[in-house]
Amino acid sequence: MQTVVNIIIGENVTFLAAAVALSLFSIVRGHINYISAAKRGYLPFKGKILLLLYFALSALVRVYAVVVFFAPLLGTFGTLKLGRTATVSASNDTVYDIFPNGTVITLGQEWERNFQLQRADQLLPEGLLATTYAIIIPTLLVVHLLAGIIIKMLFKGTDTFWQILYTFVCPPLFTDWEEIYRKHVSTLSISDSWKRSVWAFLSYVGLFIAENLALCTPIILLNAGISLITSSY
C-alpha cells in the first residue's frame, strides 16, 4: 500500500496540498447545500457565512486527522538515524571515506546506503503498522454508525441513516431543536427539545474528539519507533 501511495504522490507536496484543499471545498459546499435544502432554501447570507466558518473549521480538523492517519504510508519524512545529542554540520557532498582503490564516498551516499530508512514499517515490529490500519479503519466505521444510532435513540433525534453518514466529516447541525419539536410536539416542550438538541450535538463532538485521537495512532507508533531507534545512538 505504501508503494502505491509513493507512486501517486511521490515527493510532490503540491499535489497533496491541492487534493486536500479540493476535498475540503467539496465537503464544506456539500454540507451547506444540505442544510439549505433541509430549510427549504431559506438560508440568509449571514447564516451561510456562519455555516461556512463552522463547516470549514470542522472539516479542516477531520481532513487533517485523516492526512495524519495515512502519513506513515508516505515514508519516514527524512528522519535522521542519529543520537539525540549528535549533530552533523556538513553537506551531503562532504567526503565521508575513501576506499583503497580511490573511490570517494560522500556523507550523503553513506547516509542513503547504511542509515536512511525508506519505509515507516522499518521502525516498527513487523506487521504492526498494517495490523493497526486493518483494525482502526473498520472499527471507526462501525463505532461511528452505532454511536449515531444510539444518539438518535437517546435524544429522539430526527436523523436518518443517510444523515448519520454525513456526520463522518462534521458534527451535525441538522438535529436541531426545531426538527425534534416538530416530530415530538405532543410529548416534548420547546425547552426539552432544545436540551436534547444540545446534548446530541455535544455527544457528536465528543465522538469526533475520540475518533480523531484514534486516527493519530499510526503517527504515534511511528514517533515511538523513531524515538526508540534514535535513543540507541
N, C-alpha and C positions, 0 to 999 in steps of 0.2 A: 504493500500500500504506500509506503514511504517513497518507493521508487517512482510510482505513478505521480505522486504529488510533486516530486522534484522535476519530473519531465514536463509537467504542465506549467509550473511556476518557475522552477529553477532559481536563478538569482534575481529575477525581475520583481523587485519590490513594488514598482509602479503598477504592475498587473494586479497584484494582491490588493493594493490600496484602492484601485479603480473598481475591482469586483466588490469589495466591502462597501464602498460608497454607493454603488448601484443597488446593492441588496438593501442597504439602509433606506434609500429613497423609495424603493418599491414597497418596503414594509410600511413605512410611515404613510405613504399615499393610500395604500390599501386599507389601513385601519381608519383613516379619516373618512374615506369613501363609505366604509361600512357603517360608521356612526351616523354619517349624513343620511344614508339610506334608512337606517333604523328610526331616525327622526323625521322621516318622510320629506327629506330635502331641506328641512328648516334648520339651518346651521349658520348663524350670523358670522360676520367676518372676525369679530373678537373671539368667538368660540373656536373658529378654525385656527387662529393663532395659538390659543391656549392648548388645543389638541395637538397642534404641530410640535410645540415645545415638549409636551408630555410624551408623545409617542416617539419623538426623535431621541429624547434622553433615555427612555426605557429601552427602545430598540438598540441604541448605541451600546448600552450596557450588555444586552443579550448577545449582540453580534460580537462584541469584544470578548465576551466569555467563550463563545464558540471558536473564535480565532485562537484564543489561548489554549483551548481544549485540543485543537489539532496542531498546535505549534510544534510539539516534539516530532511530528512526522516530517517537518521541514528540515530537520537536521539539528546540529548542536550549536548553531549560531557562532561558529568560530571559537568555541570555548577553548581556552588555553589549558593544557595539561601541565600546570606549574604549581609550585607551592604557594601558599597564601602570602608569604613574605618575599617571594622571589620576584625580581623584576628583570626585564631584558630591554636595555636601551640601545637597540641595534635594529637595522633594517633587515629585510629578508635577503638582501644581496650581500650581507656580511659573511665573510668566509668562516665556515664552521670547522672544516677539516680538509686536509689534503692527503690523498692516498699516495703510496709509494710510486704509482705509475703516473703521477701528476694530475690526477682527476681532482678537481676542486668541488667540494660540497658546501653550498651556502646554507645559512641558517634557515632560510625558507624551505629548501629541499629537505633538510634534516627534519624539520617540523612536519612536513607533509608525509615523509616516509615512515617516521617512527612515533610521532606524537599526535598528529591530528586525528580526531575522531569524526568519521563521516556520518554516522547514524546514532540517533539517541539511544537505541537499544544496546549499544556498546557500553553504555554507562550503567546499565541495569541488568539484573539477573535475566537469563534467557527466558523469553516468552512473557515477562511481566508486563511490558507495555501493551502487547497485543491482547493479553488477558484483561487488562484494565479497560481498554476500549470495548472489548466484547461484552463486558459486564455493565459498564456505565451507560452506554447508549440505549439498549433495550430497557434497562431498569428505570432510567429517567422518563422514557416514553410512557411506560406502564404506570409508574407512580404519579406522573402528572395527570394522566387521564382519570385515574382512580380518585386523586385528590380533587379534581374538578367536579366529579360526580358527587363526592361527599360534601363539598362546599355548597353545591346546589341544593342537596337534600337538607343540610343543617339550617341554611339561611333562606330556604324557599326561593331560590333564585329562579330566573326565567331562562337560563342558558340552555341551549340545545347542544347536542353532541358536536355539531359543526362550530358552534360558538366556542365551545371548550377548546377545539383545535386552534382557534385564533389566539387563545391565551398562552400558547407556547412562546410567543415573542414578547408580549406586553401584559402586565396585569390589566384585566378587562375593565372597561368603563360602561359596558352595555348592561351590566347587572346593577342598574341604579334604582333608587327608591321608588321612582315613579312607575317603573315596569313591575316591580314587586307589588306595589299597592294596587295597581290595576288588576293583577292576577288574583290577589287575595283580598279584594276590597271588603268582603264580608267578614273576614276574620282578623285582619291586621289594620291598625291605625297608621296614619302618616308617620307618626313618631317611631313606631315599631318597624315600619318599612325602611325608614332612614337608618336605624340602628343595624338592621340586618344587612343593608347595603354596605355600610362602613365596615362591618366585621368580615363580610365576604371579600371586600377589596383588600383589607389588611391580611387576610388569610392567603390571598394570592401573592401579596408582596412577600410574606414570609416564605411561601413556597418558592418564589423566584430567587430569594437570597440563598436558600438551601441548595437549589439546583445550580446556581452559578458557582457556589463553593465546590460542589461535586465536579463541575466541569474543570475546575483548577487542579484536579487530582493528577493528571499526567504531567503537567508542568511542575507540580510539587515533587513528584517522583524524579523527574529529570534534574531538578535543583538538588535533591538529596544525593543523586548519583554523582553530580558534579562536585558537590562538597566532599563526598567520600573519596573520590579519586584524587582531588587536589590536596587533601589533607595528608596523603601518603607521600607527598613530595616536599 
